[in-house]
Structure formats: C-alpha cells, structure tokens
Amino acid sequence: MEHLLDVADLEPPEPLERILDALDHLDAGDWLRARLRREPFPLYGFLQRLGYAWRTVRAGEAGFDVLIWPAAGPPPPAPSC
C-alpha cells in the first residue's frame, strides 16, 4: 500500500528527516511516495545504506516524486503521476 508524504513546502533538512522517519513506520509490502520540489540527491546515499530501493520521477511543475521501498521486497507498481 502506498503512503504519500508531501514535503515539497519544507526547507532542508526537514524533508530528509521526515522521509527517514516515515520509513521506520512502513509495514511489510508498503512503500512511500515522497513529494519534493527538487531532486533529493543527499537522500539517495541514506536510502542505499539503510537497505531501501527507490525510483525518482518528475512530477510536472510540482517537482519530484520518489517512490521508496525495502530493497529486499518487490517494487511498487509503476507510478501514475
């Protein structure tokens, strides 16, 4: 099941902190869609070290959506942005 976390209006480092906190609360088989105004390059290293996979997609003028799931699990369905 998808969980949406819109952090597009927050200033760094709060988006990164909120995303990492939300990952701690995902149930098995769930994934997180984080909505950001710019691509979160610093986040990717954290995700890799913590054992998560991700897919980043452009969400029009709004910014980016990053789909995040445990690397050991199946990826979420293709995004419908």
Backbone bond lengths (Angstrom), bond angles and torsions (degrees), N, CA, C in turn:
res aa  C-N    CA-C-N  psi(-1)  N-CA   C-N-CA  omega(-1)  CA-C   N-CA-C  phi
1 M - - - 1.450 - - 1.528 108.23 -
2 E 1.302 115.10 140.97 1.459 120.52 -178.99 1.530 111.42 -85.10
3 H 1.330 114.86 141.16 1.459 122.55 172.81 1.518 107.14 -120.67
4 L 1.323 117.58 122.81 1.462 122.29 -178.80 1.519 109.60 -95.11
5 L 1.331 115.45 131.28 1.455 121.85 176.11 1.518 107.13 -128.55
6 D 1.318 117.16 107.21 1.461 122.32 -179.16 1.528 108.80 -94.89
7 V 1.323 114.90 108.02 1.469 120.68 179.77 1.524 110.67 -117.40
8 A 1.323 116.34 19.91 1.463 121.81 -175.21 1.529 112.99 -63.12
9 D 1.311 117.91 -27.50 1.464 120.17 -176.96 1.524 113.55 -93.98
10 L 1.326 117.29 3.40 1.468 120.83 -178.17 1.522 111.33 -95.22
11 E 1.317 115.47 153.06 1.462 121.76 177.98 1.526 110.09 -93.88
12 P 1.337 116.65 147.11 1.473 119.55 176.91 1.519 110.82 -58.69
13 P 1.309 117.40 145.69 1.459 129.99 5.68 1.529 113.71 -95.10
14 E 1.322 117.46 12.03 1.464 119.82 -174.11 1.536 114.43 -58.69
15 P 1.347 120.43 -40.69 1.468 118.17 177.44 1.530 112.18 -57.50
16 L 1.320 117.25 -45.29 1.462 121.77 179.16 1.523 110.61 -60.45
17 E 1.308 117.12 -46.00 1.464 121.29 -179.14 1.524 111.56 -62.94
18 R 1.320 116.94 -43.15 1.472 120.33 -178.76 1.530 111.77 -68.24
19 I 1.323 116.39 -37.30 1.468 119.83 178.55 1.521 109.81 -64.76
20 L 1.327 117.27 -48.40 1.464 120.32 -179.55 1.522 111.38 -61.94
21 D 1.317 117.29 -37.65 1.464 120.76 177.36 1.535 110.76 -66.08
22 A 1.314 117.32 -41.82 1.466 121.01 -179.19 1.527 111.24 -63.82
23 L 1.328 117.56 -33.28 1.460 120.51 179.67 1.520 111.60 -63.54
24 D 1.316 117.15 -30.94 1.466 120.90 178.25 1.527 112.46 -65.50
25 H 1.328 117.13 -16.90 1.460 121.00 -175.11 1.530 113.40 -108.89
26 L 1.334 117.70 9.29 1.463 120.05 178.73 1.525 110.33 -76.79
27 D 1.305 116.12 136.30 1.462 121.30 173.36 1.524 109.06 -83.90
28 A 1.311 116.67 163.16 1.463 121.68 178.17 1.522 109.46 -56.28
29 G 1.313 116.29 134.17 1.460 121.41 179.20 1.512 114.67 85.03
30 D 1.322 117.98 -6.71 1.464 121.84 179.16 1.521 110.50 -91.39
31 W 1.311 115.38 162.30 1.456 121.03 175.49 1.516 108.79 -142.12
32 L 1.318 114.46 163.61 1.463 121.75 -177.49 1.521 108.94 -112.60
33 R 1.324 116.42 133.95 1.461 122.09 169.74 1.524 106.02 -108.78
34 A 1.313 115.93 109.64 1.468 121.13 178.70 1.523 108.27 -99.82
35 R 1.307 116.11 126.67 1.465 122.03 179.75 1.527 108.19 -102.96
36 L 1.332 115.18 122.05 1.468 121.85 -176.90 1.528 110.63 -130.80
37 R 1.318 117.03 157.15 1.470 119.13 -179.45 1.517 112.39 -83.29
38 R 1.356 117.67 -19.49 1.468 120.71 176.58 1.525 108.77 -140.42
39 E 1.329 115.25 160.75 1.466 118.57 -177.65 1.523 109.60 -67.09
40 P 1.334 117.25 129.36 1.471 122.02 -172.64 1.531 112.78 -90.86
41 F 1.322 117.58 68.60 1.461 120.98 -177.58 1.530 113.61 -52.54
42 P 1.335 120.58 -41.73 1.475 119.11 179.14 1.528 113.41 -61.77
43 L 1.320 117.76 -27.66 1.461 121.97 -178.80 1.520 112.08 -64.54
44 Y 1.308 117.91 -35.03 1.461 121.65 -172.27 1.528 112.77 -60.59
45 G 1.308 117.91 -40.48 1.463 120.88 177.75 1.524 111.99 -63.29
46 F 1.334 116.27 -41.44 1.478 120.68 176.98 1.526 110.15 -61.31
47 L 1.330 116.47 -45.79 1.462 120.28 -178.39 1.522 111.23 -61.83
48 Q 1.314 116.74 -42.83 1.459 120.20 -179.97 1.527 110.92 -62.28
49 R 1.330 116.46 -46.82 1.468 120.35 -179.57 1.527 112.64 -64.43
50 L 1.326 116.80 -30.79 1.466 120.72 -178.09 1.534 113.33 -88.56
51 G 1.331 117.31 -1.41 1.456 119.99 176.52 1.517 115.26 86.15
52 Y 1.322 116.77 30.66 1.461 120.99 178.09 1.518 110.45 -111.49
53 A 1.311 114.95 150.67 1.459 122.23 171.47 1.526 106.92 -106.79
54 W 1.321 116.77 162.01 1.454 120.21 -178.22 1.515 110.67 -153.53
55 R 1.310 114.04 161.22 1.452 123.16 174.22 1.527 106.23 -138.62
56 T 1.307 116.74 126.67 1.461 121.45 -179.53 1.523 108.96 -107.78
57 V 1.327 116.03 130.49 1.460 121.13 178.89 1.523 109.42 -130.35
58 R 1.312 115.43 144.29 1.459 121.23 176.20 1.526 107.46 -71.06
59 A 1.311 116.82 131.64 1.468 122.01 -179.60 1.522 109.91 -110.13
60 G 1.317 115.95 52.77 1.459 121.29 179.64 1.518 111.28 63.90
61 E 1.298 115.61 -147.05 1.465 121.61 -179.71 1.523 112.23 -69.69
62 A 1.333 116.46 -16.36 1.465 121.10 -176.53 1.517 112.76 -71.49
63 G 1.333 118.79 -21.28 1.453 120.25 -179.07 1.512 111.98 128.26
64 F 1.336 115.85 -126.21 1.454 121.84 -174.60 1.514 110.87 -133.76
65 D 1.323 115.08 148.16 1.459 122.20 168.79 1.520 106.48 -112.65
66 V 1.332 116.06 131.00 1.455 121.25 175.76 1.521 107.03 -115.50
67 L 1.323 116.11 115.77 1.462 121.60 175.84 1.516 107.31 -90.23
68 I 1.336 116.90 128.18 1.465 122.54 -173.82 1.524 108.60 -128.75
69 W 1.347 115.80 133.73 1.463 121.27 178.84 1.521 108.90 -149.21
70 P 1.337 118.24 159.64 1.456 120.20 177.28 1.524 110.10 -60.21
71 A 1.327 117.07 131.43 1.462 121.48 -176.71 1.525 112.24 -59.93
72 A 1.331 117.22 -27.39 1.455 121.15 -179.54 1.534 112.34 -76.14
73 G 1.311 116.84 -14.34 1.463 120.58 -176.66 1.512 111.84 -100.92
74 P 1.332 115.85 175.03 1.458 120.02 178.78 1.526 110.94 -72.28
75 P 1.323 117.32 148.78 1.462 119.09 177.64 1.526 110.92 -71.04
76 P 1.312 117.24 156.72 1.470 120.00 177.22 1.513 109.66 -70.47
77 P 1.333 116.69 166.52 1.463 119.56 175.94 1.524 110.36 -59.50
78 A 1.292 116.51 158.32 1.470 121.42 178.53 1.520 108.94 -54.76
79 P 1.344 116.47 137.74 1.473 119.47 -177.43 1.518 111.76 -66.37
80 S 1.315 114.39 147.80 1.465 121.04 175.78 1.512 107.85 -118.78
81 C 1.314 115.67 74.31 1.471 121.22 -176.33 1.495 111.81 -84.93
